[in-house]
């Protein structure tokens, strides 16, 4: 099943204290201008598994913006998402003071224009990334960006990612960073 925003609207807004689980869904072509979360804006608890989040765009969190919520991603693909302003970050996922868990997922061809975190930005939150693959993502700094958060990356593969500055794999600024077998 595909949900397509046609490049004109956000596809999901999850309110606080709401729990949502998605499986086997493609969320694509979501768009918001001057806002966050092109595909999904999450304030609650959201689980996404065996799904695709693709070709979404926003100022921050092109694919998903997680605002103090809980976001669990399992066996999913983030492809071609964009962050389109010099003030924003996180083309695939922006985790703002929330809890983020990613397991067995793939991030390809996500672009954070003029800023950090092509695939994932974790700001003031906690994030765990396990057994995931990051390929051909591009940003000004870092395929993954950790800003004053706690980030654990384990058993993950980074190939052919690029950055204009601040490292092509992980850009870390204050907080706790743990990398194991990656």
C-alpha positions in Angstrom: 0.0 0.0 0.0 1.3 3.5 -0.9 0.4 6.8 0.5 1.5 9.6 -1.8 1.4 13.3 -0.8 2.0 14.4 -4.4 4.6 16.9 -3.2 1.9 19.0 -1.6 1.1 17.9 1.9 2.3 16.0 5.1 1.0 12.4 5.2 0.8 11.8 9.0 0.6 13.9 12.2 0.7 11.8 15.3 -0.5 13.7 18.4 0.9 13.4 21.9 -0.3 10.3 23.9 -1.3 8.6 20.6 0.3 5.2 19.6 0.5 4.2 16.0 2.0 1.1 14.3 2.6 0.9 10.6 3.7 -2.1 8.6 4.1 -2.7 4.9 3.4 0.9 3.9 5.1 3.3 1.5 5.0 6.9 2.7 6.2 9.1 -0.2 6.2 12.6 -1.7 5.1 14.3 1.5 6.0 18.0 1.6 5.7 20.9 3.9 7.3 24.4 3.4 8.6 26.3 6.3 7.7 23.4 8.6 9.0 20.1 9.9 8.2 16.5 9.0 7.4 16.2 5.3 6.2 12.6 5.5 5.4 12.3 9.2 5.4 14.6 12.3 5.4 12.5 15.4 4.6 13.8 18.9 3.4 10.4 20.3 4.6 6.8 20.0 5.1 5.4 16.6 6.4 2.1 15.3 7.3 1.6 11.6 8.3 -1.8 10.3 8.8 -3.3 6.9 8.0 0.1 5.3 9.4 2.6 2.9 9.7 6.4 3.6 10.8 8.0 0.4 11.1 11.3 -1.5 9.6 13.4 1.3 10.8 17.0 1.9 10.7 19.6 4.8 12.8 22.3 6.5 13.7 19.7 9.1 13.0 16.0 9.1 12.2 15.5 5.5 11.0 11.9 6.1 10.1 12.1 9.8 10.3 14.7 12.5 10.1 13.2 16.0 9.3 15.9 18.5 9.8 14.5 22.0 8.0 11.3 21.0 9.1 7.7 20.7 9.9 6.5 17.3 10.8 2.8 16.6 12.0 1.8 13.1 12.5 -1.8 12.1 13.5 -3.3 8.7 12.5 -0.2 6.8 14.0 1.9 3.9 14.5 5.7 3.9 15.2 6.7 0.3 15.7 10.1 -1.4 14.3 12.3 1.5 15.4 15.9 1.6 16.0 18.7 4.0 15.7 21.9 2.0 16.9 24.9 4.1 20.1 26.2 5.5 18.6 26.3 8.9 17.3 22.8 9.2 18.8 19.3 9.5 17.9 15.6 9.2 16.7 14.6 5.7 15.6 11.1 6.7 14.8 11.5 10.4 15.1 14.4 12.8 14.8 13.3 16.5 14.3 16.4 18.7 14.5 15.5 22.4 12.7 12.2 21.7 13.6 8.5 21.8 14.6 6.9 18.6 15.4 3.2 17.8 16.4 2.0 14.4 17.1 -1.6 13.7 17.9 -3.4 10.4 17.1 -0.4 8.2 18.6 1.2 5.1 19.2 4.8 4.3 20.0 5.6 0.7 20.4 8.9 -1.2 19.0 11.2 1.4 20.2 14.8 1.1 20.5 17.5 3.8 21.1 20.7 1.8 23.6 23.1 3.4 23.3 21.4 6.9 23.9 18.3 9.0 22.4 14.8 9.1 21.6 13.5 5.7 20.1 10.3 7.2 19.5 11.0 10.9 19.8 14.0 13.2 19.6 13.4 16.9 19.3 16.7 18.9 18.9 16.5 22.7 17.5 13.0 22.4 18.4 9.4 22.7 19.0 7.3 19.6 20.1 3.7 19.1 21.0 2.5 15.6 21.6 -1.2 15.1 22.4 -3.4 12.1 21.6 -0.7 9.6 23.1 0.5 6.3 23.9 4.0 5.1 24.8 4.5 1.4 25.1 7.5 -0.9 23.7 10.1 1.5 25.0 13.7 1.3 25.0 16.6 3.7 27.1 19.6 4.8 28.1 17.5 7.8 27.5 13.9 8.7 25.3 11.2 7.4 24.3 11.0 11.1 24.5 14.1 13.2 24.4 14.0 17.0 23.8 17.4 18.7 23.9 17.3 22.5 22.2 13.9 22.5 23.1 10.3 23.4 23.8 8.2 20.3 24.7 4.5 20.1 25.6 3.0 16.7 26.4 -0.7 16.4 27.0 -3.2 13.6 26.1 -0.7 10.9 27.7 -0.1 7.5 28.6 3.3 6.0 29.5 3.4 2.2 29.9 6.1 -0.4 28.4 8.9 1.8 29.7 12.4 1.4 29.8 15.7 3.3 31.0 19.2 2.4 32.4 19.6 6.0 32.3 17.9 9.4 32.8 14.2 8.3 30.8 12.1 5.9 29.8 9.4 8.4 29.0 10.8 11.9 29.2 14.5 13.0 29.1 14.6 16.8 28.8 17.8 18.9 28.5 17.4 22.6 26.7 14.5 24.2 27.5 10.8 24.4 28.5 8.8 21.3 29.2 5.1 21.4 30.2 3.3 18.2 30.6 -0.5 18.1 31.6 -2.7 15.1 30.6 0.0 12.5 
